[in-house]
Every structure is written in C-alpha cells, then in structure tokens.
C-alpha cells in the first residue's frame, strides 16, 4: 500500500508519499490536485492507495482504494 497525504505543515500545504515530503509551499487545492493525481497513477499500476487530506478545520479525511 502506498500512502499520499496533504497536510498543513509549518504554514505550508505539503504533499507526502509514505511520510516523505514531495512538494510544499502551495495552495491546498494545488496540493490536493497533485496528491489525487499521484493516487490515480498508483491505482492504475494496481497498487492499493490510502489518501489522507487535511481539511481547513484540521480534520483528516481518509480514502482507501485500488489494489485490484
């Protein structure tokens, strides 16, 4: 399983893959777009994907998919 996450870290929206930062310093919508694109690509390769996205309120949304 691969995990992608979008969280607010040190004042910047950051995209993570398996806990490692991939991109930072962008708007939340841009970070979500990147993470969703990476998750889609992983699903296309047959990987199981966990996508975690932090809301503006701080709550974390979770979606698990793929793994054909």
ROTILO-905911 format. One record per residue: residue in one letter; x, y, z of N, C-alpha, C in turn. Coordinates in pm, whole numbers, plus 50000, padded with zeros to 5 digits. Atoms other than C-alpha are relative to their C-alpha. Example, Ala and Ser with C-alpha at 12.3 -4.5 7.8 and 13.67 -1.06 7.14 Angstrom:
BEGIN
+--------+-------+-------+-------+-------+-------+-------+-------+-------+-------+
: zadren :   npx :   npy :   npz :  capx :  capy :  capz :   cpx :   cpy :   cpz :
+--------+-------+-------+-------+-------+-------+-------+-------+-------+-------+
:      A : 50089 : 49881 : 50000 : 51230 : 49550 : 50780 : 50090 : 50120 : 50000 :
:      S : 49918 : 49881 : 49994 : 51367 : 49894 : 50714 : 49923 : 50109 : 50073 :
+--------+-------+-------+-------+-------+-------+-------+-------+-------+-------+
//
This chain:
BEGIN
+--------+-------+-------+-------+-------+-------+-------+-------+-------+-------+
: zadren :   npx :   npy :   npz :  capx :  capy :  capz :   cpx :   cpy :   cpz :
+--------+-------+-------+-------+-------+-------+-------+-------+-------+-------+
:      X : 50085 : 49882 : 50000 : 50000 : 50000 : 50000 : 50089 : 50124 : 50000 :
:      X : 49933 : 49871 : 50003 : 50115 : 50349 : 49918 : 49907 : 50102 : 50065 :
:      X : 50080 : 49899 : 49933 : 50001 : 50646 : 50123 : 50041 : 50138 : 49950 :
:      X : 49980 : 49860 : 50036 : 49962 : 51001 : 49997 : 49923 : 50084 : 50099 :
:      X : 50065 : 49913 : 49902 : 49878 : 51284 : 50234 : 50022 : 50146 : 49963 :
:      X : 49992 : 49854 : 50015 : 49808 : 51656 : 50215 : 49973 : 50058 : 50137 :
:      X : 50017 : 49940 : 49868 : 49865 : 51844 : 50539 : 50061 : 50139 : 50003 :
:      X : 49945 : 49868 : 49975 : 49937 : 52191 : 50664 : 50117 : 49983 : 50097 :
:      X : 49880 : 50018 : 49919 : 50295 : 52181 : 50794 : 50080 : 50128 : 49999 :
:      X : 49922 : 49877 : 49985 : 50475 : 52489 : 50925 : 49948 : 50112 : 49909 :
:      X : 50063 : 49892 : 50076 : 50227 : 52716 : 50746 : 49990 : 49976 : 49851 :
:      X : 50006 : 50032 : 50143 : 50261 : 52546 : 50405 : 49923 : 49871 : 49980 :
:      X : 50064 : 50125 : 50038 : 50040 : 52287 : 50240 : 50105 : 49912 : 49935 :
:      X : 49894 : 50092 : 50043 : 50259 : 51983 : 50179 : 49939 : 49868 : 49956 :
:      X : 50039 : 50132 : 50049 : 50215 : 51661 : 49979 : 50107 : 49900 : 50046 :
:      X : 49911 : 50105 : 49952 : 50365 : 51347 : 50133 : 49970 : 49868 : 49928 :
:      X : 50015 : 50139 : 50047 : 50424 : 50997 : 49996 : 50069 : 49913 : 50103 :
:      X : 49947 : 50090 : 49897 : 50468 : 50733 : 50264 : 50081 : 50077 : 50105 :
:      X : 49939 : 49922 : 49893 : 50560 : 51004 : 50516 : 50113 : 50092 : 49958 :
:      X : 49891 : 49915 : 50050 : 50823 : 51174 : 50299 : 49942 : 50115 : 49918 :
:      X : 50053 : 49886 : 50076 : 50752 : 51526 : 50168 : 50042 : 49995 : 49852 :
:      X : 49974 : 49995 : 50144 : 50723 : 51550 : 49789 : 49997 : 50143 : 49946 :
:      X : 50018 : 49863 : 50047 : 50608 : 51909 : 49739 : 49941 : 50082 : 50113 :
:      X : 50053 : 49914 : 49893 : 50535 : 52205 : 49965 : 49993 : 50144 : 49951 :
:      X : 50006 : 49858 : 50031 : 50460 : 52574 : 49968 : 49900 : 50035 : 49893 :
:      X : 50102 : 49975 : 50103 : 50144 : 52565 : 49759 : 49865 : 50016 : 50066 :
:      X : 50136 : 49991 : 49947 : 49774 : 52623 : 49798 : 49949 : 49860 : 50031 :
:      X : 50058 : 50129 : 49966 : 49564 : 52347 : 49947 : 49944 : 49934 : 49875 :
:      X : 50061 : 50060 : 50120 : 49379 : 52297 : 49618 : 50107 : 49943 : 49907 :
:      X : 49891 : 50051 : 50084 : 49707 : 52256 : 49426 : 50059 : 49872 : 50061 :
:      X : 49946 : 50118 : 49933 : 49836 : 52008 : 49685 : 49906 : 49881 : 49985 :
:      X : 50099 : 50107 : 50016 : 49513 : 51806 : 49669 : 50003 : 49948 : 49858 :
:      X : 49996 : 50041 : 50141 : 49530 : 51802 : 49288 : 50121 : 49909 : 49974 :
:      X : 49879 : 50082 : 50018 : 49887 : 51666 : 49298 : 49981 : 49863 : 50065 :
:      X : 50016 : 50127 : 49928 : 49805 : 51400 : 49559 : 49899 : 49910 : 49931 :
:      X : 50101 : 50080 : 50069 : 49492 : 51287 : 49376 : 50055 : 49943 : 49869 :
:      X : 49939 : 50048 : 50124 : 49688 : 51260 : 49050 : 50097 : 49885 : 50027 :
:      X : 49906 : 50106 : 49963 : 49961 : 51053 : 49217 : 49926 : 49874 : 50045 :
:      X : 50080 : 50114 : 49955 : 49700 : 50832 : 49382 : 49937 : 49928 : 49881 :
:      X : 50060 : 50059 : 50119 : 49526 : 50775 : 49048 : 50104 : 49917 : 49924 :
:      X : 49893 : 50072 : 50070 : 49857 : 50675 : 48885 : 50035 : 49870 : 50072 :
:      X : 49970 : 50121 : 49922 : 49928 : 50429 : 49168 : 49889 : 49896 : 49984 :
:      X : 50112 : 50092 : 50020 : 49580 : 50279 : 49133 : 50007 : 49935 : 49862 :
:      X : 49987 : 50052 : 50137 : 49638 : 50239 : 48758 : 50107 : 49890 : 49993 :
:      X : 49895 : 50102 : 49994 : 49950 : 50036 : 48842 : 49958 : 49880 : 50084 :
:      X : 50052 : 50111 : 49921 : 49735 : 49811 : 49061 : 50034 : 50006 : 50148 :
:      X : 49965 : 49986 : 49859 : 49856 : 49944 : 49395 : 49878 : 50040 : 50082 :
:      X : 50100 : 49953 : 49905 : 49631 : 49987 : 49696 : 50047 : 50135 : 50051 :
:      X : 49965 : 49862 : 49967 : 49622 : 50356 : 49791 : 49919 : 50049 : 50119 :
:      X : 50066 : 49927 : 49892 : 49544 : 50544 : 50110 : 50028 : 50148 : 49976 :
:      X : 49988 : 49857 : 50024 : 49478 : 50914 : 50053 : 49946 : 50074 : 50122 :
:      X : 50037 : 49923 : 49882 : 49473 : 51143 : 50357 : 50006 : 50148 : 49965 :
:      X : 50004 : 49858 : 50032 : 49366 : 51505 : 50314 : 49948 : 50078 : 50120 :
:      X : 50038 : 49915 : 49887 : 49358 : 51760 : 50594 : 49907 : 50110 : 49953 :
:      X : 50093 : 49892 : 50028 : 49064 : 51996 : 50593 : 50051 : 50129 : 50063 :
:      X : 49961 : 49871 : 49940 : 49093 : 52365 : 50678 : 49976 : 50001 : 50150 :
:      X : 50033 : 50006 : 49857 : 48941 : 52278 : 51017 : 50101 : 49916 : 50079 :
:      X : 49902 : 50085 : 49935 : 49229 : 52040 : 51090 : 49964 : 49853 : 49996 :
:      X : 50042 : 50140 : 50007 : 49024 : 51722 : 51049 : 50065 : 49933 : 49880 :
:      X : 49935 : 50076 : 50105 : 49177 : 51448 : 50837 : 49898 : 49907 : 49935 :
:      X : 50086 : 50090 : 50076 : 48974 : 51279 : 50563 : 50084 : 49886 : 49946 :
:      X : 49925 : 50119 : 50044 : 49073 : 50926 : 50457 : 49922 : 49926 : 49894 :
:      X : 50059 : 50079 : 50107 : 49007 : 50731 : 50139 : 50098 : 49888 : 49965 :
:      X : 49919 : 50113 : 50040 : 49137 : 50382 : 50059 : 49940 : 49943 : 49874 :
:      X : 50050 : 50053 : 50126 : 49112 : 50247 : 49705 : 50109 : 49922 : 49930 :
:      X : 49904 : 50072 : 50084 : 49279 : 50037 : 49439 : 50033 : 49863 : 50054 :
:      X : 49953 : 50130 : 49955 : 49468 : 49717 : 49488 : 49939 : 49884 : 49926 :
:      X : 50061 : 50095 : 50091 : 49297 : 49535 : 49200 : 50021 : 49860 : 50034 :
+--------+-------+-------+-------+-------+-------+-------+-------+-------+-------+
//
